Each structure stands twice: as structure tokens, then as C-alpha cells.
Amino acid sequence: MTASIAVTAIAILHLAFLILEMFLWTKPLGRRIFGLNREFAEQTATLAANQGLYNGFLAAGLVWGLVSRESSHEISIFFLVCIIVAGVYGALTVKPAIFFVQALPGAVALLLVLTSG
């Protein structure tokens, strides 16, 4: 139960990333959250939308793991590992805070999934 709640929370988090990156990137809220000026946000909107789409795929994978009757643990583990890797890479290449926003919550959820078995 706790693992399912954690996986659900991570899926919701990645849906929020999708919304922020695909639809709010150039809006005042998106620019404020990501610390962007208007010009940079406009120049990078297509890249952000692409990144948001990938976050949507990660969320979809986690939902698949939650509703799957077969291999649900394995599906959840795969997508959580993808999230952790993406978060570590983002922290190393873009902004260290990405580790705490993406990789660490993913790691906590992964630990809960692995120990709920």
C-alpha cells in the first residue's frame, strides 16, 4: 500500500512536470518556477515541450505499473530506475536541485517497491 502511494505520487509529480514544461514554460508561473526570463523561455519552449513529453511517458509507465495485473513490480521498478537516472543526469548536467526534486523521490519510491515484495 505504501509503495503504491509513493509510485502514485511520483506519477503525479511527473504529470506536473509535463504540464509545466509543455504548457506553462513561457507563462509567468512556469518562468518563475524554472527561473527563466521571457526571452530564454521563448527560445527553449520546443525543447521544454519535448522534455515534458518524456516526463509524461515516465508517468504513464508508472500508472501502467500500478494497474498491471502481471509484472507490476517489474514495470514500476523499470520506470523508477529511469526516473532516478534522469534525475541524476539532470543534477549533474543542468542543476543540482534536480536530484532532490526527481531522483531522490524516485529512489524512495523504488526502495518502497523493492521492500514491499
C-alpha positions as CSV (number, residue, x, y, z in Angstrom):
1,M,0.0,0.0,0.0
2,T,2.8,2.5,0.9
3,A,4.7,1.6,-2.2
4,S,1.6,2.2,-4.4
5,I,1.0,5.6,-2.7
6,A,4.7,6.5,-3.4
7,V,4.5,5.4,-7.0
8,T,1.3,7.3,-7.5
9,A,2.9,10.4,-6.0
10,I,5.9,10.1,-8.4
11,A,3.5,9.7,-11.3
12,I,1.6,12.8,-10.3
13,L,4.9,14.7,-9.9
14,H,5.9,13.7,-13.5
15,L,2.5,14.7,-14.8
16,A,3.1,18.1,-13.1
17,F,6.4,18.3,-14.9
18,L,4.6,17.6,-18.2
19,I,2.2,20.4,-17.6
20,L,4.9,22.8,-16.5
21,E,7.2,22.0,-19.4
22,M,4.7,21.6,-22.2
23,F,2.1,24.2,-21.3
24,L,3.4,26.7,-18.7
25,W,7.1,27.0,-19.8
26,T,6.6,30.5,-21.3
27,K,3.9,31.6,-18.8
28,P,4.7,33.6,-15.7
29,L,4.2,30.6,-13.4
30,G,6.5,28.4,-15.5
31,R,9.1,31.1,-15.8
32,R,9.1,31.7,-12.1
33,I,9.3,28.0,-11.2
34,F,12.2,27.4,-13.5
35,G,13.9,30.9,-13.0
36,L,13.7,31.8,-16.7
37,N,13.4,35.2,-18.4
38,R,10.8,35.6,-21.1
39,E,13.3,35.6,-24.0
40,F,15.1,32.4,-22.9
41,A,11.7,30.7,-22.2
42,E,10.5,31.5,-25.7
43,Q,13.8,30.3,-27.3
44,T,13.7,27.0,-25.4
45,A,9.9,26.3,-25.5
46,T,10.2,23.5,-28.0
47,L,13.0,21.8,-26.1
48,A,11.0,22.1,-22.9
49,A,7.9,20.6,-24.5
50,N,9.9,17.7,-25.7
51,Q,11.2,17.1,-22.2
52,G,7.7,17.4,-20.8
53,L,6.5,14.7,-23.2
54,Y,9.2,12.4,-21.9
55,N,8.1,13.1,-18.3
56,G,4.6,12.2,-19.5
57,F,5.9,8.8,-20.7
58,L,7.5,8.2,-17.4
59,A,4.2,9.0,-15.6
60,A,2.3,6.7,-18.0
61,G,4.8,3.9,-17.3
62,L,4.3,4.3,-13.5
63,V,0.5,4.2,-14.0
64,W,0.9,1.1,-16.1
65,G,2.8,-0.5,-13.3
66,L,0.1,0.4,-10.8
67,V,-2.8,-1.0,-12.8
68,S,-1.0,-4.0,-14.4
69,R,-2.1,-7.4,-13.1
70,E,1.1,-9.0,-14.3
71,S,4.7,-7.8,-13.7
72,S,3.5,-4.7,-11.8
73,H,6.6,-4.6,-9.6
74,E,8.9,-5.1,-12.5
75,I,7.2,-2.3,-14.5
76,S,7.3,0.1,-11.6
77,I,11.0,-0.8,-10.9
78,F,12.0,-0.1,-14.5
79,F,10.3,3.3,-14.7
80,L,11.5,4.3,-11.3
81,V,15.1,3.5,-12.3
82,C,14.6,5.5,-15.5
83,I,13.4,8.5,-13.3
84,I,16.4,8.1,-11.0
85,V,18.9,8.0,-13.8
86,A,17.2,11.0,-15.5
87,G,17.3,12.9,-12.2
88,V,20.9,12.1,-11.5
89,Y,21.9,13.1,-15.1
90,G,19.9,16.3,-14.8
91,A,21.5,17.1,-11.4
92,L,25.0,16.6,-12.9
93,T,24.4,18.5,-16.2
94,V,21.7,21.1,-15.5
95,K,21.0,21.9,-11.9
96,P,21.9,20.1,-8.7
97,A,18.4,20.7,-7.3
98,I,17.0,18.2,-9.8
99,F,18.5,15.4,-7.7
100,F,16.2,16.4,-4.8
101,V,13.1,17.0,-6.9
102,Q,13.3,14.0,-9.2
103,A,16.0,11.4,-8.3
104,L,15.6,11.3,-4.5
105,P,11.8,10.9,-4.5
106,G,12.2,8.2,-7.2
107,A,14.7,6.4,-5.1
108,V,12.5,6.5,-2.1
109,A,9.6,5.1,-4.1
110,L,11.9,2.4,-5.6
111,L,13.1,1.4,-2.1
112,L,9.4,1.1,-1.0
113,V,8.6,-1.0,-4.1
114,L,11.6,-3.3,-3.6
115,T,10.8,-3.9,0.1
116,S,7.0,-4.4,-0.4
117,G,7.6,-7.5,-2.5
